[in-house]
């Protein structure tokens, strides 16, 4: 099941998402986390903490979940 993450701005960085999900406690830990763990963005392995996540982007963090970026007011395209 995909969990929706509603964007309040045009995009969110991968580090910001990890912090919002409480996977890391500070943005500085993102680089370490991405070196030690696998994160998929739109089905491809991603290790850049500054990767911009726009509406329509799907992020999979094994053992944590799958997340779908969406803008407030848009229809849920993840179903």
WODARA-V459666 format. One record per residue. N is the residue number from 1. RES is the residue in three letters. OMEGA is omega in whole degrees, -180 to 180 (999 if undefined). BURIAL is + if it has 9 or more other C-alpha atoms within 8 Angstrom, else -. Layout:
# WODARA-V459666
n=N res=RES omega=OMEGA burial=BURIAL
n=N res=RES omega=OMEGA burial=BURIAL
This chain:
# WODARA-V459666
n=1 res=UNK omega=-180 burial=-
n=2 res=UNK omega=176 burial=-
n=3 res=UNK omega=179 burial=-
n=4 res=UNK omega=172 burial=-
n=5 res=UNK omega=-177 burial=-
n=6 res=UNK omega=179 burial=-
n=7 res=UNK omega=176 burial=+
n=8 res=UNK omega=177 burial=-
n=9 res=UNK omega=-178 burial=-
n=10 res=UNK omega=-179 burial=-
n=11 res=UNK omega=176 burial=+
n=12 res=UNK omega=177 burial=+
n=13 res=UNK omega=179 burial=+
n=14 res=UNK omega=178 burial=+
n=15 res=UNK omega=179 burial=+
n=16 res=UNK omega=178 burial=+
n=17 res=UNK omega=180 burial=+
n=18 res=UNK omega=179 burial=+
n=19 res=UNK omega=179 burial=+
n=20 res=UNK omega=-180 burial=-
n=21 res=UNK omega=-177 burial=-
n=22 res=UNK omega=174 burial=-
n=23 res=UNK omega=175 burial=-
n=24 res=UNK omega=-178 burial=+
n=25 res=UNK omega=177 burial=-
n=26 res=UNK omega=-179 burial=-
n=27 res=UNK omega=180 burial=+
n=28 res=UNK omega=180 burial=-
n=29 res=UNK omega=-176 burial=+
n=30 res=UNK omega=-179 burial=+
n=31 res=UNK omega=178 burial=+
n=32 res=UNK omega=-178 burial=-
n=33 res=UNK omega=-177 burial=+
n=34 res=UNK omega=175 burial=+
n=35 res=UNK omega=-175 burial=-
n=36 res=UNK omega=-174 burial=-
n=37 res=UNK omega=179 burial=-
n=38 res=UNK omega=176 burial=+
n=39 res=UNK omega=180 burial=+
n=40 res=UNK omega=173 burial=+
n=41 res=UNK omega=-176 burial=+
n=42 res=UNK omega=175 burial=-
n=43 res=UNK omega=-180 burial=-
n=44 res=UNK omega=179 burial=-
n=45 res=UNK omega=-179 burial=-
n=46 res=UNK omega=178 burial=+
n=47 res=UNK omega=179 burial=+
n=48 res=UNK omega=-178 burial=-
n=49 res=UNK omega=-180 burial=+
n=50 res=UNK omega=-180 burial=-
n=51 res=UNK omega=-179 burial=-
n=52 res=UNK omega=-180 burial=-
n=53 res=UNK omega=-179 burial=+
n=54 res=UNK omega=175 burial=+
n=55 res=UNK omega=-179 burial=+
n=56 res=UNK omega=180 burial=-
n=57 res=UNK omega=177 burial=+
n=58 res=UNK omega=-179 burial=+
n=59 res=UNK omega=177 burial=+
n=60 res=UNK omega=176 burial=+
n=61 res=UNK omega=-178 burial=+
n=62 res=UNK omega=-179 burial=-
n=63 res=UNK omega=177 burial=-
n=64 res=UNK omega=178 burial=-
n=65 res=UNK omega=177 burial=+
n=66 res=UNK omega=-174 burial=+
n=67 res=UNK omega=-178 burial=+
n=68 res=UNK omega=-179 burial=+
n=69 res=UNK omega=180 burial=+
n=70 res=UNK omega=175 burial=+
n=71 res=UNK omega=177 burial=+
n=72 res=UNK omega=178 burial=-
n=73 res=UNK omega=178 burial=-
n=74 res=UNK omega=179 burial=-
n=75 res=UNK omega=-179 burial=-
n=76 res=UNK omega=180 burial=-
n=77 res=UNK omega=-176 burial=-
n=78 res=UNK omega=-178 burial=-
n=79 res=UNK omega=999 burial=-
